[in-house]
Amino acid sequence: MEARRTKNIAALVWFVGLILAWECGAWVLQNVMHDSMHMQKLPYFHQVAGTFLVNFNSLLASAMVTLSRAFIGFILGAVVGVAVAIVMSLAKFVGKMLFPYLIISQMIPVLALAPIVYSIVKSQDAARIMLSAFITFFPVAVNMYSGLKSVDKDKIELVYSYTATKIDTYCKLMIPAALPHLFSGLKLSAPAAITAAILVEMLGTKEGIGIKILNSLYYGANGALIFWASVIMAALLGIFGYAVIAFIEKLVVHWEKGDREEGVS
Amino acid sequence: MSSTSEIQIRNVSMVYKGQKGEAIAALNNVNFNIREGEFISLLGPSGCGKTTLLRLMADLLKPTTGEIVIGGLTPGEARKTRQYGMVFQNPVLYEWRTIQKNICLPLEIMKIGRVERNEIAEEMLELVGLSDYANRYPRQLSGGMQQRVGIARALAINPKILLMDEPFSALDEFTRNKLQEDLLKIWSKTHKTVIFVTHNISEAVFLSDRVCVLTPHPGQLADVIDINLPRPRSNEVRDTPEFMSLLARIRKCFMGV
């Protein structure tokens, strides 16, 4: 209880401190350095916050467009990632064969992939979904695979001693045991999937937070405030994605934490 | 006690490949019969092959030569027809399942219906004295309680044989003595054949009808000692001269090893 309160206070102090530093930085840029581009480089936080609140509805609408496409891609990528991990753990040769390609797939910069995918599928939605799925896939597949590989030998021998079927072995042991690993992957993927969707939008889509960021760059000092407000909205989206997964993790992987009770031997 | 041989171990040898490809003899020509309903300990220092022998019976390993017959079946057949329940050194509970659900696990695998499953689990929980902990998670239980759950789970499928691999070795002495006493009570109620692996001489003497003394390098059966202490046994038996002399006799088997 006490530790938790201390942690909350620390978080609050950091947050307030960050905003103060931001305000000071903006003031220095404007009044000490007399930078003519101060609005673009670092506007006052209170101005950005004001713009954010005034334009909240339109920002939220754009964010929802981005979020919904990223979400579909995230689910797709996660499902495929889990499936590939299970196949890899079921058939060792598939694992050995696929693993290098998984790594190579991560060597392709998303920045390069986005325009290629966009020009091939020629659909804003499909491109956003595909790229989000692509980004989600790798951390999920790798974490799930390592989770499946790190299941205790004892636990496997136990179900073997009961002559469990492969399906029972996976449903009752392998998959639940790998869940903490899976969630590590999902927590990495969720904000990344949103970033991927934004990236596609910045190539030019009709709606979305990404295009809002891009467009605001053309409108000088006024645009700068919208730009910053959009960036904050995008950041909040990422945080939201992470928080949702972390929340679900707490509900699902409930056995990881907690105190042991004393009792009879 | 019935005199039919439940388990026959015939000329069993086990050779492992070492890291450099050299042959390591874990067990050398072991011959032994275990009667139905008997409590047998496999006793010896590490490297004597006692766990290997148990794992051979459980079909977790295959012998290099020789054969094991369990109630007329091969270890593989015995496993598939669920003749034995296994208790491991670590309790090996599934952390995401409650105590009750852990005990139900083998029953689920056997496709036994939910109502019957829960009835059996409750019965087993009562047998090991954990009825109040059915809905707790393994992490909420002490090491001794977790091991009781392991025993309850092994008994849930009502096997003829209980294979126990150093189940109490990680527990403190007080807890261990209590569990040993309780295990004997459970055994007298359930009439299982128990094969109990241990490196603790007094544990082996306290529990067993017969103690198989295994010596290492290579692992072989050095002696089989009859424990004629009266049953039911309680912790007081440990202070009797008969108990002491049995300890001394077994200790002698390991001299010069």
Interface residues (C-beta under 8 A of the other chain):
Chain A: D152 D154 K155 E157 L158 V159 Y160 S161 Y162 T163 A164 T165 D168 K172 L173 P176 A177 L179 V253 H254 W255 E256 G258 D259 R260 E261 E262 G263 V264 S265
Chain B: A58 D59 L60 R79 K80 R82 Y84 G85 M86 F88 N90 V92 Y94 E95 W96 L105 P106 E108 I109 M110 G129 Y133 R136 Y137 P138 R139 Q140 L141 S142 G143 G144 M145 I157 L171 F174 T175 K178 L179
